[in-house]
Amino acid sequence: MSLCLVQSRALLGLEAAAVTVEVHLANGLPSFTLVGLADVEVKEARERVRSAIQNSGLVFPHNQRITVNLAPADLPKDSGRFDLPIALGILAASGQLDGAALAGYEFAGELSLSGELRPVRGALAMSLALQARHVTTRLVLPHGSAEEAALVPDAQVYRARHLLDVVRQFQPVAADGAPAEPAPGWTRVQNAAVSGVAEYADLAEVKGQSGAKRVLEIAAAGGHSVLMAGPPGSGKSMLAQRFAGLLPPMTVDEALQSAAIASLAGRFTLERWATRPTCSPHHTASAVALVGGGSPPRPGEISLAHHGVLFLDELPEFPRAALEALREPLETGRITISRAARQAGFPARFQLVAAMNPCPCGQLGNPRKACRCSPEQVQRYRGRLSGPLLDRIDLCVEVPLLPPEELAGAEPGESSAAVAARVAAARAGALARQGCINAQLQGAALDRHARASEAALALLQRASRQLAWSGRAYHRCLRL
């Protein structure tokens, strides 16, 4: 058989588009041609596949013209995930494999020159996309990637460690009908969900700052964004790094979605399963690093923080374009990245926790150290944050610098577990009442469930007129 078709998947955002690897062997000048809008990493597969087949003791058809087509031709393909299906297609087309037996399987894996299979990114995203589309297939993946894909319930995943493991599984039946020798590295991987309790830093380690802790508890209960302002060393970063521990445990669906995005970026590990992510990019991060981009598009920090926390320290130091790019995701919980030929969407339902100094030197309001900034410098520093962005931040709190004697004599505060229990009870009440957390209330649901008394509404309207609030700020107060 000189033509063989092998099924695989390409990643475009969180979607796993089907790719058919078509391999044709023909007489003519020996060559190895790879077509189908392949990126540089995919084109380099020619050398990896040739060496892997030879070093595995198999026969590479040197004296024939080899044409590999990755269909559909207009779909971008990147990474080394197509090494394994290309190698299997060549072996099946040359008669060393039973091509018909490959039907019903989908393959992905990068080959080393010795034939060892290396993990590929996005295995969990691929398995989750297949489940969402109700596609029934059997995935063959390398060690490391197979365990990720098997986290999806009811997924049929097989693990292989070497090219020979796959080859022995699909070799033609011998003439005497004897079964093929079992492959030692071929294993069916069952659901490998990791049990255990997610570990976070404890809020009790932060001494004092009862006001800031109360604000974080309210933010965790309602899903609100927070901006903390205070001098350097007042504890803003410590509070932010412990915020994820106040949130309720992740559900299976939330854990799968969060892990799928991390897998797409190559950051997922089984040890972090069902642990809410805390992403804290440096203030030199670009807009593309925050919201995602590239060709094909990849997720940014806001998507990697999906169902978790995005901590932006030194908020005014971030580039203006990067901060303004957060406006839409803060409202919608989703980011759509458009390029000339393709469009990809990523979820971005994160909780924003930001921190900033009160002035460029950071000492404004510090009773023990004088501020050396002029009023113009302070105004210019705070002006780096646009009004529309601040209008989308629900809670602002001052984090004062505590005196040394108060820090030395302070008792440990409440633990994260105690606060998280109250947060979980508050969220459960909100979900039972309105079907969503408070921060997601919109339109008629906000009017129905956040109805205030006449006296409270009068005070709110008077404050709105005097402070020139926008409609968003008015509704934000009702949600809080």
FENFEN-V586635 format. One record per backbone hydrogen bond with DSSP energy under -0.5 kcal/mol. NH is the residue of the N-H (numbers start at 1). CO is the residue of the C=O. E is the energy in kcal/mol with one decimal. If there is no record, write none. Layout:
nh->[NH & NH]
co->[CO & CO]
e->[E & E]
This chain:
nh->[4 & 6 & 8 & 10 & 12 & 12 & 13 & 14 & 15 & 17 & 17 & 19 & 20 & 21 & 21 & 22 & 22 & 23 & 23 & 24 & 25 & 26 & 31 & 33 & 35 & 39 & 43 & 44 & 45 & 46 & 47 & 48 & 49 & 50 & 51 & 52 & 53 & 54 & 55 & 56 & 57 & 58 & 60 & 61 & 62 & 64 & 65 & 66 & 66 & 67 & 67 & 68 & 69 & 70 & 71 & 71 & 75 & 76 & 77 & 83 & 84 & 86 & 87 & 88 & 89 & 90 & 91 & 92 & 93 & 94 & 95 & 96 & 97 & 98 & 99 & 101 & 102 & 102 & 103 & 105 & 106 & 107 & 108 & 109 & 110 & 112 & 115 & 117 & 118 & 122 & 123 & 126 & 127 & 128 & 129 & 130 & 131 & 132 & 133 & 134 & 135 & 136 & 137 & 138 & 139 & 139 & 140 & 141 & 141 & 143 & 145 & 146 & 148 & 149 & 150 & 151 & 152 & 155 & 156 & 157 & 157 & 158 & 159 & 160 & 163 & 165 & 166 & 167 & 168 & 169 & 170 & 170 & 171 & 174 & 177 & 186 & 187 & 187 & 189 & 189 & 190 & 195 & 205 & 206 & 207 & 213 & 214 & 215 & 216 & 217 & 218 & 219 & 220 & 221 & 222 & 223 & 224 & 226 & 227 & 228 & 229 & 230 & 234 & 239 & 240 & 241 & 242 & 242 & 243 & 246 & 247 & 247 & 250 & 255 & 256 & 257 & 258 & 259 & 260 & 261 & 262 & 263 & 264 & 265 & 266 & 267 & 268 & 272 & 273 & 275 & 276 & 279 & 280 & 285 & 290 & 291 & 292 & 293 & 298 & 300 & 301 & 302 & 303 & 304 & 305 & 306 & 307 & 308 & 309 & 310 & 311 & 311 & 312 & 312 & 313 & 315 & 317 & 318 & 319 & 323 & 324 & 325 & 326 & 327 & 329 & 330 & 331 & 331 & 332 & 333 & 335 & 337 & 337 & 338 & 339 & 344 & 346 & 348 & 350 & 351 & 352 & 353 & 354 & 355 & 356 & 366 & 367 & 369 & 378 & 379 & 380 & 381 & 382 & 383 & 384 & 385 & 386 & 390 & 391 & 392 & 393 & 394 & 395 & 397 & 399 & 400 & 402 & 406 & 407 & 408 & 409 & 410 & 413 & 419 & 420 & 421 & 422 & 423 & 424 & 425 & 426 & 427 & 428 & 429 & 430 & 431 & 432 & 433 & 434 & 435 & 435 & 436 & 439 & 440 & 441 & 445 & 446 & 447 & 448 & 449 & 450 & 457 & 458 & 459 & 460 & 461 & 462 & 463 & 464 & 465 & 466 & 467 & 468 & 469 & 474 & 475 & 476 & 477 & 478 & 479 & 480]
co->[23 & 21 & 19 & 17 & 10 & 15 & 297 & 345 & 12 & 10 & 15 & 8 & 71 & 6 & 19 & 20 & 69 & 4 & 21 & 67 & 2 & 65 & 64 & 66 & 68 & 77 & 39 & 40 & 42 & 43 & 44 & 44 & 45 & 46 & 47 & 48 & 49 & 50 & 51 & 52 & 54 & 53 & 58 & 59 & 60 & 61 & 26 & 31 & 64 & 24 & 65 & 33 & 22 & 35 & 20 & 69 & 72 & 74 & 37 & 80 & 109 & 82 & 83 & 84 & 85 & 86 & 87 & 88 & 89 & 90 & 92 & 91 & 91 & 170 & 97 & 98 & 98 & 99 & 100 & 102 & 138 & 7 & 140 & 81 & 118 & 116 & 112 & 161 & 110 & 263 & 120 & 122 & 123 & 124 & 125 & 126 & 127 & 128 & 129 & 131 & 130 & 134 & 135 & 104 & 137 & 156 & 106 & 139 & 158 & 160 & 142 & 142 & 144 & 145 & 146 & 148 & 149 & 152 & 137 & 155 & 189 & 139 & 187 & 141 & 115 & 162 & 162 & 163 & 164 & 165 & 166 & 167 & 168 & 178 & 174 & 183 & 159 & 185 & 157 & 187 & 188 & 193 & 202 & 203 & 205 & 209 & 210 & 211 & 212 & 213 & 214 & 215 & 216 & 217 & 218 & 219 & 219 & 352 & 395 & 354 & 397 & 356 & 231 & 235 & 236 & 237 & 238 & 239 & 240 & 243 & 243 & 244 & 274 & 251 & 252 & 253 & 254 & 255 & 256 & 257 & 258 & 259 & 260 & 261 & 263 & 262 & 262 & 269 & 270 & 272 & 274 & 309 & 278 & 282 & 286 & 287 & 288 & 298 & 293 & 291 & 289 & 290 & 300 & 300 & 301 & 303 & 349 & 305 & 277 & 351 & 279 & 309 & 310 & 353 & 311 & 355 & 314 & 315 & 285 & 319 & 320 & 321 & 323 & 324 & 325 & 326 & 327 & 328 & 328 & 329 & 346 & 335 & 344 & 336 & 342 & 337 & 335 & 333 & 348 & 308 & 350 & 310 & 226 & 312 & 228 & 363 & 365 & 366 & 374 & 375 & 376 & 377 & 378 & 379 & 381 & 382 & 384 & 386 & 387 & 389 & 390 & 392 & 225 & 227 & 229 & 398 & 400 & 403 & 403 & 404 & 405 & 406 & 204 & 415 & 416 & 417 & 418 & 419 & 420 & 421 & 422 & 423 & 424 & 425 & 426 & 427 & 428 & 429 & 430 & 430 & 431 & 430 & 222 & 437 & 438 & 442 & 442 & 443 & 444 & 445 & 446 & 453 & 454 & 455 & 456 & 457 & 458 & 459 & 460 & 461 & 462 & 463 & 465 & 464 & 470 & 471 & 472 & 473 & 474 & 475 & 476]
e->[-2.3 & -2.1 & -2.7 & -2.7 & -0.6 & -2.5 & -0.7 & -0.6 & -1.6 & -1.6 & -0.7 & -2.3 & -2.5 & -3.5 & -0.6 & -0.9 & -3.0 & -2.7 & -0.6 & -2.5 & -2.9 & -1.9 & -1.1 & -3.0 & -2.9 & -2.0 & -2.3 & -1.9 & -1.6 & -1.4 & -0.8 & -1.4 & -3.2 & -1.9 & -2.1 & -2.6 & -2.4 & -2.0 & -2.9 & -1.0 & -1.7 & -2.1 & -0.6 & -0.5 & -2.1 & -1.1 & -3.3 & -2.7 & -0.7 & -2.4 & -0.5 & -3.0 & -2.8 & -2.0 & -2.5 & -0.8 & -1.2 & -0.5 & -1.5 & -1.6 & -2.1 & -2.0 & -2.4 & -2.6 & -2.2 & -2.2 & -2.3 & -2.6 & -2.5 & -1.6 & -1.4 & -2.5 & -0.9 & -2.7 & -1.0 & -0.8 & -0.5 & -1.1 & -1.2 & -1.6 & -2.7 & -2.4 & -1.7 & -2.0 & -1.7 & -2.6 & -1.4 & -2.1 & -3.3 & -1.8 & -0.6 & -2.3 & -2.3 & -2.5 & -2.1 & -1.9 & -1.8 & -2.3 & -1.8 & -1.1 & -2.7 & -0.6 & -0.7 & -1.6 & -0.5 & -2.8 & -2.7 & -0.5 & -2.6 & -0.7 & -0.6 & -2.4 & -0.8 & -2.3 & -2.0 & -1.8 & -1.3 & -1.7 & -0.6 & -0.8 & -0.6 & -3.0 & -3.5 & -1.9 & -2.3 & -0.7 & -1.1 & -2.3 & -2.6 & -0.9 & -1.1 & -0.8 & -0.5 & -1.0 & -1.9 & -1.1 & -2.1 & -0.6 & -2.6 & -0.5 & -0.6 & -0.5 & -1.4 & -1.9 & -0.7 & -2.2 & -2.1 & -2.0 & -2.3 & -2.0 & -2.1 & -2.6 & -2.4 & -2.1 & -2.1 & -1.7 & -1.6 & -2.6 & -2.5 & -2.9 & -2.4 & -1.8 & -1.4 & -2.1 & -2.3 & -2.5 & -0.7 & -0.8 & -1.3 & -2.0 & -0.5 & -1.1 & -0.5 & -2.6 & -2.4 & -2.4 & -2.6 & -2.5 & -2.3 & -1.7 & -1.9 & -2.6 & -1.9 & -1.4 & -1.0 & -3.2 & -0.7 & -1.5 & -1.6 & -1.8 & -0.5 & -2.7 & -0.5 & -2.2 & -1.5 & -2.8 & -2.2 & -1.6 & -2.6 & -0.6 & -2.0 & -2.7 & -0.5 & -2.2 & -1.2 & -1.8 & -2.4 & -2.4 & -3.0 & -2.5 & -2.9 & -0.6 & -0.6 & -1.9 & -0.7 & -2.7 & -1.7 & -1.5 & -0.6 & -2.0 & -2.5 & -1.3 & -1.6 & -1.4 & -0.6 & -2.0 & -1.1 & -0.7 & -2.9 & -2.3 & -2.7 & -0.5 & -3.4 & -0.6 & -3.1 & -2.7 & -2.8 & -2.9 & -1.5 & -1.9 & -0.6 & -2.6 & -2.7 & -2.1 & -2.0 & -2.3 & -0.6 & -0.8 & -2.2 & -2.4 & -2.6 & -2.4 & -2.5 & -1.7 & -1.2 & -1.5 & -0.7 & -2.2 & -2.1 & -1.6 & -1.4 & -0.6 & -2.0 & -2.4 & -3.3 & -0.7 & -0.6 & -0.5 & -1.9 & -2.5 & -1.7 & -0.8 & -0.9 & -1.8 & -3.0 & -1.7 & -1.3 & -2.3 & -2.7 & -1.9 & -2.4 & -2.6 & -2.4 & -2.0 & -2.1 & -2.8 & -2.2 & -1.8 & -3.0 & -0.6 & -1.4 & -0.6 & -2.4 & -1.5 & -1.7 & -1.3 & -0.8 & -1.7 & -2.1 & -2.5 & -2.1 & -2.6 & -2.2 & -2.1 & -2.6 & -2.6 & -2.1 & -2.4 & -2.2 & -2.0 & -2.3 & -2.4 & -0.6 & -2.1 & -2.0 & -2.3 & -2.0 & -1.8 & -1.4 & -2.2 & -2.3]
